Amino acid sequence: MTPYGMIVEWDGLLDRIDGDIENLLLRRYVFREVRTIVDSNPRLHKPSIFYEWMTSTYAASAIMTLRRQADQGKDAVSLWKLLMGIREHAEVLTRIRHVAFYDTSIAGIGEREFDELAGIGQPYMDSRRVQTDATSLQHVTEKLRDYATKRIAHTLDTAPKQIPTFTDLDAAIDLVEVLTKKYKLLIRGQGGDILPTVAFPWKAIFTETWIPPSA
């Protein structure tokens, strides 16, 4: 495959990965905001299966997304697969190509950026750095993937080695966000946040009475 073909393939993978991570970040944002609403209103501090459902549904969907992005399967569309492809052909992501994303008047920004991404003075991306990112992805999602396989996607007799915590979940989400942003910058020259700005007042529903008082 030509270098151009590789870029096209990576860009297509990135499209699907980026959409998946955007949805993951949006779900976490909504979950956190609703939890803040509940925590700040003592009148809502009542036992409710609704809170259990909200928490378990969010956690399960987030864990499955992370399992999907760390999937090493041959036909997987995952962040792991993208990293492996780049690791094998890191020389395609050159400094010259990256700096070309910038106007000549601010080319120095592109140079400094590539120094941070690939190493000072490196002519192209360092495959060892890509491998480090892939190793970090597998490490931070290990407990989550094990739990997803044995308790969410399936119910197996073998118990998970460890039960993941919300700290584990947040660490994994934070890493996939960082990695997705990093490789968007390398492949597309696109920076910025992945989490979209919600332009409408979505929390307005919480100012309404959900169950009208009995007449």
N, C-alpha and C positions, 0 to 999 in steps of 0.2 A: 504494500500500500504506500502511496506517495505521502509526503509530509502534509500536503493539502488535504488528502483523504483522511488522514488521521485527525486533523483538526476538525474536519466536518463530523467525523464519528464522535469525537469527544464533545463537540458542541451539542450534538443531538442527545447524548447521554446527559449532559449538564442540564439541558432543558427539563428533562423529567425529574432529575435529582433536585433541581432548584425548586420546582413546583411542590415536590414532596416535603422539602425542608421548610418552605414558606408556610405550608399548611400546618406542619408540626409546630412552628413558632407561633402561628396565629392561635392554635388550640391552647398552647401553654399560656399565652397572653390572656386569653379569655378566662381560662381556669384560674389564673392568679388574680385577675380583677374581680371575679365573682367571689372568690375566697376572701378578698379584702373587704368586699361589701358585707359579707356575712360576719367576718371578724369584728368589724367596726360598729355593728348594730346588735346590742345586747338582746333585743327582742327576738332575734333570729337564733339565739343560742339555745336551741331545743333539739332533743334527739330526733333525728329524721333519717329515714332510709334514703331520702333524696340526696343528702350529702354523700352518703356511701356510694350511691349510684354514680353521682357526678365524678367523684374522685376515682373510682375504679374504672369507669369508662374512659376518662382522660388518660389514666396511667396505661391501660391496656392498649389504646390506640397509639400512644406515644412509643411504647415499648416495641410494638409491631413495626412502626415506621423505622425505628433504629435497627431492628433486626433486618429489615428489608435493605437498608442502606449499607449494612455490613455483610450482606449476603455474598458468598464467594462462588455461588453456583455458576455454571457455564453460561446459562441463559439469563442470568440476573441483570437487572438494570439498577446498578447500585454505585454508591460512592466508592466502595472498595474496587469494583471493576474499573471505574474511571482511573483511580490511582494506580492500579496495576498496569493499565495501558500506557499511562504517562511514564511510569517508572521504566518500562521497557524501551521507550522512545523519547526520553526526556530531552534529547538534543533537538527535537522539533520546536520546543519552546525556547527560542533564542532571545538574547538581549536585544538584538536589532529589531526583531519582530515586536517585542514589548514596547520599546521606546517609540516605535512608529505609531502606537496608539495615541501619542501625544503630539500636539502642535510643536513645531520646531522651537517656538519661543519658550516652551516649558518642557523641553526634552529632558532637562536635568531632573525633573520630578520622576520621569520614567526610569532614568538611570538609577536614582536612589531607591526607587521602589523595587527594581529588579535586584539590586544589591541585597535588600532585605529578604526577598523571596528565594533567591538562588545562591546568594553568597557574594561577597564583595569581589567585583571584577570577573565573576563567572560569565563565560560567553553564552551559556545556556543553562537550563534548569538542572540541578544536581539530582540524579536519580536516588542518591542516598537520603536526601531530604524527603523525597516522595515516599520512600520505604519507611522512614521514621513516622510520617503522617499515617501511613497505612497500619503500622504496628500500633500506634496510639489509638486509632479507630477500633481495632480489634480488642485491644486491652480495655478501653473504657466501656465497651458494649458487651463484654464477656458475660457478666452476671445477668444482664438484661436478655441476651440471646438465649442463655440457658433457661431462664425463667419462661421466656416466650415459648420455647419449644416444648417444655414439660408441663406448663400450666395454662397457656393462652391458646396457642395454635393446636395443642393436643393435651390430653390428660394422660400422662404416663405414670407407670408404677414407680419409676425412678424419680426421687424427689430432686428439686433443684439443689445445686451445691450450696448456694447462698441465696437468701431472699433479698432482692435489690431494694434499696431505699429511694426516697425522693431525691436525696443528695446524689446518689448514683445516676438517677434519671436526668437530673439537671446537668450534671457534669458531661454526660454523653450528648445531650442536646446542645450544650454550649460548644462542644468540640466539633460536631458536624456543622454547626453554623459557621465556625471559624474556618474550617476546611473548605466548605462550599464557597465562602467569600474569597478565600485565597485562590482557588482554582478558577473561579469566574474572572478574577483579575488576571491570571496568567493566560487563560484561553481567550477571553473576550476583551480584556482591558476594562472590565466593568467593576466599579467599586460600589460602595453604598450598602445600606442595610438590606437584609432579605425580608425581614418582617415588614409587611405593608402597613401604611397608615390607614386606619379605618376612618373614612371620611364622614360617616353618618353617626348620629348619637345612639349607638347600639345599646347603651345601658339605660336608655329611657324607659324600657319595659319594666325596670325594677322600681320605678316611681308609681306604678299602677297597682291597684288591688287585684291580685290574681284570682282570688275566690271572693266574689261579692258577698257581703253579709246577708244572712237569711232575712227575708222580708218579715 
